[in-house]
Amino acid sequence: MASSSAAGPSTAPRRNTRQRTYSMAFHSEADNAPTTPPDTTRLVESSRILRPREKKVDPLEGGLGDTVDVADWDSDKERVSLSEEEDEEEDFEPDYTGTKTEPQRRKHFSKGKARATFESPKKRLWVPGTSVKTEVKAFVRAVDPNKGRCILTGMADPAIAIQFAHIIARRTQASVLTLLEFHWRLPYYTLNIDTRYNVGPIKADNHLSMDAGHWALVPHYADLDKIEKWVGKRKDKNAAKDRRNGIANLWKRDSNTTELEKHTYYMLPLSDALQNVPIFRLPPNREFLPKVSEERHVFPFRTLGPLTSHIQPHFAVFAAGAKLAAVEAKMGSRFEKWLNDLANNAPSFGYTRPTVIQIAACLQKIRRIYETWTSDDNLPPDGHDWYKRKK
């Protein structure tokens, strides 16, 4: 076959540069013979550019900066597998430390007729994409006392882009998850970031500013004290023999109760960038009083709380501590003064008549708890029984 350079300029019609020959049938310029793609893939018809279904992302230090779209289907995901749900999670994938992770098949719904019975994830989740699975959203809506409304604004209309946000980000490094599993008294490799108690509906712009470190959710001082006491009791315990006292037991309720789990939170502003960004919140009875106007809250948002959510406080405390640690790393010696100034603008943490000393003490508790949970001083060495996974 003669090359195009020897025969002069090609007379074949110019190919559209938007086509990708690796993922769709195409015709050879020489003999116009059709070539069929492998049988294991199919295409979603679209006039948009075809891109690889998944794209790798770099891990983010500290677990910040995760953005999750509310849409079930990402517009970039044009090429899909015929057996997407069965095969996708059975393949080995490298985690952020470069090691191999075991296949993880997530079975969130129970089998049979009882489709409304939810099963918690049993292993870690490693997903390079950002779209939240439909079943995860169903779990969140089932336990959310706000019925899928934004925790800050109370809005639920999909037209205003409500997103399902991870409090501890999906991209948190594997080494950090190992530390949390150890300090939270969980079996090794069982902390799943997609648990419903780490995901909540938040308006898109508020979600982005939270991931950027501009604000954090902080729990009621009573929950903060409860976590601090639990951490103090666990310091001298053997992690491998102390699994029955996992941190989730702090929020364990009577199995006969029908009420949804609720925790009280407050918005903690961490950046002056929010000074010109008011928050408009709908009253909780808006369905019955549609003419009631939104409440306007401005920096430092002391009037915004208290906020109610199903998110468990230990997730929020770790995320808030990570944001404070990021500010400290950036400011250096100026951080202590900044923290004292923050206490003057911080929310009440649930105190009826809060003082600066009480608020500063709450901020220091968050710092100490975070430092304990990110310390590897007592982490068992490789080969310890704690690292053995249950089959």
MARVEXKE-64093 format. One line per field, with one value per residue (C-alpha): z, x negated, y negated. Coordinates in nm, 2 decimals, m for minus. Each point is the difference from the previous one (the first is absolute). Layout:
N
Z = Z | ...;
X = X | ...;
Y = Y | ...;
END
This chain:
391
Z = 0.00 | m0.10 | 0.26 | m0.02 | m0.02 | m0.32 | m0.17 | 0.07 | 0.20 | 0.12 | m0.17 | 0.28 | 0.19 | 0.31 | 0.32 | 0.27 | 0.28 | 0.26 | m0.09 | 0.20 | m0.20 | 0.31 | 0.12 | m0.31 | m0.34 | m0.27 | m0.37 | m0.13 | m0.23 | m0.23 | m0.07 | 0.18 | 0.19 | 0.33 | 0.32 | 0.30 | 0.36 | 0.25 | 0.11 | 0.36 | m0.04 | m0.13 | m0.05 | 0.12 | m0.30 | 0.04 | m0.21 | 0.27 | 0.01 | 0.12 | 0.30 | 0.21 | 0.25 | 0.31 | 0.05 | 0.27 | 0.25 | 0.23 | 0.37 | 0.21 | 0.32 | 0.31 | m0.19 | m0.10 | m0.34 | m0.09 | m0.23 | m0.05 | m0.27 | 0.07 | m0.34 | m0.02 | m0.34 | m0.08 | m0.34 | m0.05 | 0.03 | m0.36 | m0.03 | 0.23 | 0.05 | m0.08 | 0.34 | 0.19 | 0.34 | 0.00 | m0.14 | 0.10 | 0.37 | m0.05 | m0.17 | 0.20 | 0.03 | 0.15 | 0.31 | 0.07 | 0.16 | m0.31 | 0.15 | m0.12 | 0.14 | 0.02 | m0.21 | 0.17 | m0.08 | 0.17 | 0.08 | 0.16 | m0.04 | 0.16 | m0.23 | m0.04 | 0.05 | 0.28 | m0.23 | 0.26 | 0.24 | m0.03 | 0.06 | 0.11 | m0.21 | 0.14 | m0.17 | m0.11 | m0.31 | m0.27 | m0.30 | m0.22 | m0.12 | 0.19 | m0.07 | 0.30 | m0.06 | m0.01 | 0.29 | 0.22 | m0.06 | 0.09 | 0.33 | 0.08 | m0.08 | 0.22 | 0.31 | m0.06 | 0.24 | m0.26 | m0.27 | m0.25 | 0.06 | 0.02 | 0.36 | m0.03 | m0.21 | 0.04 | m0.38 | m0.18 | m0.36 | m0.24 | m0.22 | 0.26 | m0.02 | 0.33 | 0.02 | 0.22 | 0.18 | 0.19 | 0.33 | 0.00 | m0.37 | m0.22 | m0.11 | 0.36 | m0.03 | 0.10 | 0.27 | 0.17 | m0.02 | 0.17 | 0.29 | 0.04 | 0.00 | 0.27 | 0.22 | m0.06 | 0.10 | m0.33 | m0.16 | m0.25 | m0.35 | 0.09 | 0.01 | m0.31 | m0.08 | m0.18 | 0.32 | 0.03 | 0.33 | m0.19 | m0.29 | 0.01 | m0.24 | m0.04 | m0.26 | m0.27 | 0.08 | 0.37 | m0.08 | m0.20 | 0.27 | 0.26 | m0.20 | m0.05 | 0.38 | 0.04 | 0.26 | 0.20 | 0.19 | 0.37 | 0.25 | 0.32 | 0.29 | 0.17 | m0.29 | m0.01 | 0.37 | m0.06 | m0.27 | 0.20 | 0.30 | m0.23 | m0.15 | 0.34 | 0.11 | m0.32 | 0.02 | 0.21 | m0.14 | m0.24 | m0.34 | m0.11 | 0.32 | 0.03 | m0.32 | 0.19 | 0.12 | m0.34 | m0.02 | m0.18 | 0.33 | 0.14 | m0.22 | 0.04 | 0.07 | 0.12 | m0.28 | 0.05 | m0.06 | m0.32 | 0.02 | m0.24 | 0.13 | 0.06 | 0.09 | 0.06 | m0.20 | m0.05 | m0.29 | 0.08 | m0.25 | m0.06 | m0.28 | m0.05 | m0.35 | 0.14 | 0.12 | m0.32 | m0.04 | 0.19 | 0.05 | m0.06 | 0.21 | m0.04 | 0.31 | 0.09 | m0.05 | m0.35 | m0.16 | 0.21 | m0.01 | m0.36 | 0.03 | 0.29 | m0.13 | 0.04 | 0.30 | m0.08 | 0.19 | m0.04 | 0.12 | 0.25 | m0.02 | 0.38 | m0.07 | m0.24 | 0.26 | 0.14 | m0.30 | 0.01 | m0.19 | 0.00 | m0.05 | 0.29 | 0.20 | m0.02 | m0.38 | 0.05 | 0.27 | m0.21 | m0.31 | 0.21 | 0.16 | m0.35 | m0.11 | 0.32 | m0.06 | m0.36 | 0.12 | 0.27 | m0.26 | m0.22 | 0.27 | 0.22 | 0.31 | m0.07 | 0.04 | 0.38 | m0.03 | m0.29 | 0.21 | 0.28 | m0.25 | m0.13 | 0.35 | m0.01 | m0.32 | 0.05 | 0.06 | 0.34 | m0.01 | 0.18 | 0.31 | 0.11 | 0.08 | m0.15 | 0.11 | m0.21 | 0.25 | m0.06 | m0.38 | 0.00 | 0.21 | m0.26 | m0.28 | 0.20 | 0.06 | m0.38 | m0.05 | 0.27 | m0.13 | m0.35 | 0.10 | 0.19 | m0.30 | m0.24 | 0.23 | m0.09 | 0.34 | 0.11 | m0.34 | m0.01 | m0.22 | m0.33 | 0.06 | 0.31 | 0.05 | m0.03 | m0.38 | m0.06 | m0.20 | 0.07 | m0.30;
X = 0.00 | m0.14 | m0.04 | 0.18 | m0.32 | m0.10 | 0.33 | 0.02 | 0.27 | 0.28 | 0.33 | 0.19 | 0.24 | m0.15 | 0.09 | 0.18 | m0.25 | 0.26 | 0.02 | m0.20 | m0.08 | m0.08 | 0.35 | 0.23 | 0.03 | m0.19 | m0.09 | m0.35 | m0.11 | m0.17 | 0.27 | 0.30 | 0.04 | 0.19 | m0.18 | 0.21 | m0.09 | m0.04 | 0.33 | m0.06 | 0.07 | 0.28 | 0.05 | 0.26 | 0.11 | m0.11 | m0.13 | m0.24 | m0.37 | m0.06 | m0.22 | m0.13 | 0.26 | m0.22 | m0.28 | m0.27 | m0.04 | m0.29 | 0.06 | 0.07 | m0.20 | 0.22 | 0.31 | 0.12 | 0.12 | 0.24 | 0.29 | 0.30 | 0.26 | 0.37 | 0.06 | 0.01 | m0.18 | m0.31 | 0.01 | m0.36 | 0.08 | 0.10 | m0.17 | 0.15 | m0.05 | 0.27 | m0.04 | m0.08 | 0.14 | m0.13 | m0.35 | m0.10 | m0.07 | m0.15 | m0.31 | m0.31 | m0.07 | m0.29 | 0.08 | m0.16 | m0.30 | m0.08 | 0.09 | 0.26 | 0.35 | 0.22 | 0.31 | 0.29 | 0.35 | 0.24 | 0.34 | 0.19 | 0.35 | 0.11 | 0.11 | 0.36 | 0.31 | m0.13 | m0.16 | 0.04 | m0.24 | m0.34 | m0.33 | m0.30 | m0.32 | m0.24 | m0.33 | m0.18 | 0.11 | m0.24 | 0.17 | m0.20 | 0.32 | 0.21 | 0.36 | 0.19 | 0.17 | 0.38 | 0.03 | m0.22 | 0.24 | 0.29 | m0.18 | m0.05 | 0.36 | 0.12 | m0.17 | m0.02 | 0.23 | 0.00 | 0.14 | m0.27 | m0.01 | m0.32 | m0.13 | m0.08 | 0.28 | 0.28 | 0.05 | 0.09 | 0.08 | m0.23 | m0.01 | m0.22 | m0.25 | 0.01 | m0.30 | m0.08 | m0.32 | m0.25 | m0.10 | m0.33 | m0.09 | 0.00 | m0.36 | m0.13 | m0.33 | 0.00 | m0.26 | 0.24 | 0.28 | m0.22 | m0.07 | 0.38 | 0.08 | m0.26 | 0.11 | 0.37 | m0.04 | 0.12 | m0.13 | m0.27 | 0.12 | 0.36 | 0.05 | 0.21 | 0.02 | 0.33 | 0.18 | 0.32 | m0.12 | m0.28 | 0.21 | 0.25 | 0.19 | m0.15 | 0.06 | m0.26 | m0.17 | m0.01 | m0.14 | m0.28 | m0.09 | 0.00 | m0.24 | m0.22 | m0.03 | 0.20 | 0.23 | 0.07 | 0.28 | m0.07 | 0.21 | 0.18 | m0.24 | 0.16 | m0.09 | m0.35 | m0.05 | 0.13 | m0.25 | m0.29 | 0.08 | 0.03 | m0.34 | m0.16 | 0.13 | m0.13 | m0.36 | m0.13 | 0.22 | m0.11 | 0.16 | 0.02 | 0.20 | 0.20 | 0.21 | 0.33 | m0.04 | m0.01 | 0.07 | 0.33 | 0.13 | 0.01 | 0.30 | 0.16 | 0.37 | 0.28 | 0.08 | 0.37 | 0.00 | 0.16 | m0.14 | m0.28 | m0.34 | m0.06 | m0.31 | m0.04 | m0.26 | m0.11 | m0.18 | m0.36 | m0.13 | m0.37 | m0.06 | 0.07 | 0.10 | 0.35 | 0.04 | 0.19 | 0.19 | 0.33 | 0.19 | 0.38 | 0.17 | 0.36 | 0.20 | 0.08 | 0.37 | m0.03 | 0.23 | 0.29 | m0.09 | m0.12 | 0.01 | m0.25 | m0.32 | m0.35 | m0.21 | m0.31 | m0.32 | m0.33 | m0.36 | m0.09 | 0.34 | 0.07 | 0.37 | 0.00 | m0.01 | 0.09 | 0.00 | 0.14 | m0.15 | m0.04 | m0.38 | m0.18 | m0.22 | m0.33 | m0.01 | 0.07 | m0.27 | m0.27 | 0.09 | 0.00 | m0.33 | m0.15 | 0.11 | m0.15 | m0.32 | m0.02 | 0.04 | m0.27 | m0.24 | 0.06 | m0.02 | m0.27 | m0.07 | 0.30 | 0.24 | 0.05 | 0.11 | 0.23 | 0.15 | 0.07 | 0.17 | 0.20 | 0.14 | 0.15 | 0.18 | 0.08 | 0.35 | 0.13 | m0.07 | 0.33 | m0.08 | 0.29 | m0.23 | m0.33 | m0.32 | m0.32 | m0.17 | 0.26 | m0.02 | m0.38 | 0.01 | 0.22 | m0.24 | m0.29 | 0.18 | 0.05 | m0.37 | m0.10 | 0.24 | m0.13 | m0.36 | 0.07 | 0.19 | m0.29 | m0.27 | m0.17 | m0.19 | 0.20 | 0.08 | m0.08 | m0.29 | 0.04 | 0.10 | 0.20 | 0.33 | 0.19 | m0.08 | 0.15 | 0.33 | 0.29 | 0.10;
Y = 0.00 | m0.33 | m0.27 | m0.32 | m0.20 | 0.19 | m0.04 | m0.37 | m0.18 | 0.24 | m0.04 | 0.17 | m0.22 | m0.16 | 0.18 | m0.18 | m0.06 | 0.06 | 0.37 | 0.26 | 0.31 | 0.20 | 0.01 | 0.00 | 0.17 | m0.19 | 0.04 | 0.04 | m0.27 | 0.25 | 0.27 | m0.15 | 0.32 | m0.02 | 0.10 | 0.11 | m0.08 | 0.28 | 0.17 | m0.08 | m0.37 | m0.21 | m0.37 | m0.24 | m0.20 | m0.36 | m0.29 | m0.09 | 0.08 | 0.36 | 0.02 | 0.29 | 0.10 | m0.06 | m0.24 | 0.04 | m0.28 | m0.09 | 0.06 | m0.31 | m0.04 | m0.03 | 0.12 | m0.34 | m0.13 | 0.28 | m0.10 | 0.23 | m0.06 | 0.07 | 0.14 | 0.38 | 0.00 | m0.20 | m0.17 | 0.11 | 0.37 | 0.08 | 0.35 | 0.26 | 0.37 | 0.25 | 0.15 | m0.32 | 0.09 | 0.36 | m0.06 | m0.35 | 0.08 | 0.34 | m0.13 | m0.08 | m0.37 | m0.18 | m0.21 | m0.34 | 0.16 | 0.20 | 0.34 | 0.24 | 0.00 | 0.30 | 0.03 | m0.19 | 0.09 | m0.23 | 0.16 | m0.28 | 0.14 | 0.33 | 0.28 | 0.11 | m0.21 | m0.22 | m0.25 | m0.28 | 0.17 | m0.17 | 0.17 | m0.21 | 0.04 | 0.25 | m0.11 | m0.31 | m0.18 | m0.10 | m0.17 | m0.24 | m0.18 | m0.25 | 0.10 | 0.14 | 0.33 | m0.01 | 0.25 | m0.22 | m0.29 | 0.22 | 0.09 | m0.37 | m0.10 | 0.29 | m0.12 | m0.38 | m0.19 | m0.28 | 0.22 | m0.07 | m0.38 | m0.19 | m0.01 | m0.37 | m0.15 | 0.25 | 0.00 | 0.32 | m0.10 | 0.19 | m0.31 | m0.17 | 0.29 | 0.18 | 0.23 | 0.29 | m0.11 | 0.22 | m0.15 | 0.20 | m0.01 | 0.31 | m0.07 | 0.02 | 0.20 | 0.37 | m0.07 | m0.25 | 0.25 | 0.26 | m0.24 | m0.07 | 0.37 | 0.05 | m0.30 | 0.06 | 0.36 | 0.14 | 0.32 | m0.07 | m0.10 | m0.05 | m0.38 | m0.08 | m0.37 | 0.05 | 0.09 | m0.20 | m0.15 | m0.18 | m0.13 | m0.28 | m0.23 | m0.34 | m0.28 | 0.00 | m0.33 | 0.08 | 0.34 | m0.15 | m0.25 | 0.27 | 0.21 | m0.30 | m0.04 | m0.32 | 0.15 | 0.32 | 0.17 | 0.02 | 0.20 | m0.10 | m0.03 | 0.30 | 0.23 | m0.15 | 0.08 | 0.35 | 0.06 | m0.14 | 0.22 | 0.30 | m0.08 | m0.03 | 0.34 | 0.17 | m0.12 | 0.29 | 0.27 | 0.27 | m0.08 | 0.36 | 0.09 | m0.32 | 0.03 | 0.03 | m0.35 | m0.17 | m0.37 | 0.06 | 0.15 | m0.35 | m0.07 | 0.34 | m0.02 | 0.23 | 0.25 | m0.05 | m0.37 | m0.13 | m0.35 | m0.10 | m0.06 | m0.37 | m0.20 | m0.38 | m0.19 | m0.36 | m0.17 | m0.10 | m0.26 | 0.04 | m0.26 | m0.37 | 0.09 | 0.06 | m0.36 | m0.10 | 0.33 | 0.00 | 0.33 | 0.00 | 0.27 | 0.12 | 0.05 | 0.37 | m0.05 | m0.15 | 0.26 | m0.12 | m0.37 | m0.06 | m0.38 | m0.01 | m0.16 | 0.15 | m0.09 | m0.19 | 0.09 | m0.19 | 0.06 | 0.14 | 0.18 | 0.02 | m0.02 | 0.29 | 0.29 | 0.23 | 0.23 | 0.36 | 0.29 | 0.38 | m0.03 | 0.15 | m0.25 | 0.19 | m0.05 | m0.37 | m0.04 | 0.16 | m0.21 | m0.32 | 0.09 | 0.06 | m0.35 | m0.16 | 0.19 | m0.13 | m0.35 | 0.05 | 0.14 | m0.31 | m0.27 | 0.14 | m0.21 | m0.22 | 0.28 | m0.03 | m0.36 | 0.09 | 0.28 | m0.25 | m0.24 | 0.29 | 0.07 | m0.35 | 0.08 | 0.37 | 0.14 | 0.08 | 0.38 | 0.03 | m0.21 | m0.23 | m0.29 | 0.09 | m0.16 | m0.04 | 0.24 | 0.27 | m0.04 | 0.00 | 0.32 | 0.17 | m0.09 | 0.13 | 0.33 | 0.04 | m0.06 | 0.26 | 0.26 | m0.04 | 0.02 | 0.32 | 0.16 | m0.09 | 0.13 | 0.33 | 0.03 | 0.31 | 0.14 | 0.37 | 0.11 | 0.18 | 0.36 | m0.07 | 0.19 | m0.32 | m0.01 | 0.34 | m0.04 | 0.22 | 0.21;
END
